Amino acid sequence: MNNTEKRKKVAVIGGGVAGLVATRHLADPSWATVPTLFEQTDNLGGTWVYTDNTGTDQYGLPVHSSMYKSLRTNLPKEAMMFPDFPHTNKQGVSYLTAREVLQYLIDYADHFNIRPYVKFSHHVKSVSPVGENQWRVEVIDLKSGQSHSYIFDAVIICNGHNSKPRYAKLEGIENFKGRQVHSHNYREAEPYRNLRTLIIGAGPSGLDMTFEISTVTDTIVLSHHTDYAAKVGFPSKVTLKPDVARILADGSVQFKDGTNMEFDVIIHCTGYLYTYPFLSAESGITVQDNYVSPLYNSIININRPTMAFLAILKHTPTFYVTDLQVRYFLHTLCNPSLLPSKERMLCELECEEQRKADKGVRRCDYHLKGDENAQYINDLCKPTGMAPMPSILLRIYFHGYERIFSDFKNFRYNFYRIIDQDKFSVVDLREIRAKPVQRIHSNPSCRCGALVTHRKL
């Protein structure tokens, strides 16, 4: 028996951020594993691969990417990198275009020689358990039309959670006479020229699209229930409204403030659904109220611990944390004694869910980490001996995240520079030619508690 035959065979489903980092580590000989990455398209990069296509692709499958043409990241690149692959190509800039992020991912894949492990244009039809620990993965080679069946020792699910649209539930929507679109299918503003447009949802994409579409139409309304949208500083033609109350019989939209308006199109910027249509019921995983369960440490299938889910968390530095997640899973795969008993894991999960419920957290938000990121990272690293994410990078993540909502019009002009392990500077790139003025202070309003240097050059 050769060395390859002794290594555990692991299926990776999806070639985006999570799939790439999973394959990178699985291919490392020190783990005694060998990966096979199944990617439905003919590209690496997942949702970061832009396409003009919407709806279905040439094979009749749903288009995965939610990328729009003008997208720039809403987090600084310093909080969007893998621990062993820093950004080197974009100096003096923190907020990248989608194309630049995709290039970073391609460079990562090439640096770690990931491509030999990828089966492109392979659609995963089903994943089902075989015996106690193995998995049967059935796929279609989309180019040849042939079906194949494989047996693996473990499976890592990396198909993301930003591709299946979640629409707002609107009373009377059957009365609406215009067109409905989800942000998943938005590519550019031009198709909305002179259309009376209602955007539902004030997340980062909803704010981006409101600004963009306001350049091509005079009737643009943003419906939201946030405490920050009114402070964004939209163009004067943008009208802010509360949530939609109902669609009236004549097709007009009534808002919760009692006003009515007519629209040609409604754009739902209302998020996405976790979906795993390929998982058999025997896999032991359920999705209810957009919550994937039962998972230990938001990664490991408690019912069948040789299955892992990566990057299902929200409000977390995905690139770095996903790297920690896959290495945590590999530690448990190679040394199962690191995991508590099934009963203990279920008990811990139940306690965690109850704690969130007692805090008033909605079930659909159970995967949101936020202020609990540091503790979560520590929980992954302590039993495995991994080095945690440097606290300065986590501070930059939180600082950048808060700027999205506190200074939306300007935050992408910020450039982050690490001074030392405790301090970082924030440079306003529009004032790069001005006389240097520096002040160092502790920012009490920043949840990360960072010592931040604000520099205007």
QUIBELJO-V848716 format. One record per backbone hydrogen bond with DSSP energy under -0.5 kcal/mol. CO is the residue of the C=O (numbers start at 1). NH is the residue of the N-H. If there is no record, write none. Layout:
co:nh
CO:NH
CO:NH
This chain:
co:nh
2:6
3:7
4:7
8:10
8:34
9:153
9:154
10:36
11:156
12:14
12:38
13:158
15:45
16:20
17:21
18:22
19:23
20:24
21:25
22:26
23:27
25:28
28:31
29:32
32:8
34:10
36:12
36:38
37:39
37:119
38:14
39:122
41:121
45:48
46:49
48:50
54:56
55:63
57:60
61:57
68:71
71:98
76:79
77:80
82:85
85:82
89:91
90:93
94:77
94:96
96:73
97:101
98:102
99:103
100:104
101:105
102:106
103:107
104:108
105:109
106:110
107:111
108:112
109:114
110:113
114:117
115:118
117:37
118:120
119:39
119:122
121:123
121:142
121:143
122:124
123:125
123:140
126:138
127:280
128:136
130:134
134:130
135:137
135:152
136:128
136:138
137:150
138:125
138:126
139:148
140:123
140:142
141:145
146:141
148:139
150:137
152:135
154:11
155:157
155:308
156:13
156:158
157:310
158:16
163:165
164:273
165:167
168:170
169:171
170:173
171:247
172:175
173:176
179:266
181:268
182:185
183:186
187:69
189:192
190:193
192:195
195:197
196:264
196:265
197:199
197:221
198:200
198:267
199:201
199:223
200:269
203:207
204:208
205:209
206:210
207:211
208:212
209:213
210:214
212:215
213:216
213:217
216:194
218:220
219:197
220:239
221:199
221:223
222:224
222:241
223:201
228:231
229:232
235:238
237:220
239:222
241:224
243:256
246:248
246:254
248:251
252:248
252:254
253:255
253:261
254:245
254:246
255:258
259:255
261:253
264:179
265:198
266:181
266:268
267:200
267:269
268:183
268:270
271:166
276:279
278:127
280:283
281:284
286:293
288:291
291:288
293:286
294:302
295:297
295:298
296:299
296:300
299:309
300:296
300:302
304:307
306:155
307:301
308:157
314:369
315:370
316:318
317:321
318:322
319:323
320:324
321:325
322:326
323:327
324:328
325:329
326:330
327:331
328:332
329:333
330:334
331:335
335:338
336:339
341:345
342:346
343:347
344:348
345:349
346:350
347:351
348:352
349:353
350:354
351:355
352:356
353:357
354:358
355:359
356:361
357:360
362:365
363:366
365:368
367:314
369:372
370:373
372:376
373:377
374:378
375:379
376:380
377:381
378:382
379:383
381:385
381:386
390:393
390:394
391:395
392:396
393:397
394:398
395:399
396:400
397:401
398:402
399:403
400:404
401:404
401:405
402:405
402:406
403:407
407:410
407:411
410:413
411:414
413:429
414:94
415:427
417:425
422:451
423:419
423:420
424:453
425:417
426:455
427:415
427:429
428:431
429:432
431:434
437:456
439:454
441:443
441:452
442:444
443:446
445:447
446:449
450:443
450:452
451:424
452:441
452:454
453:426
453:455
454:439
455:428
455:457
456:437
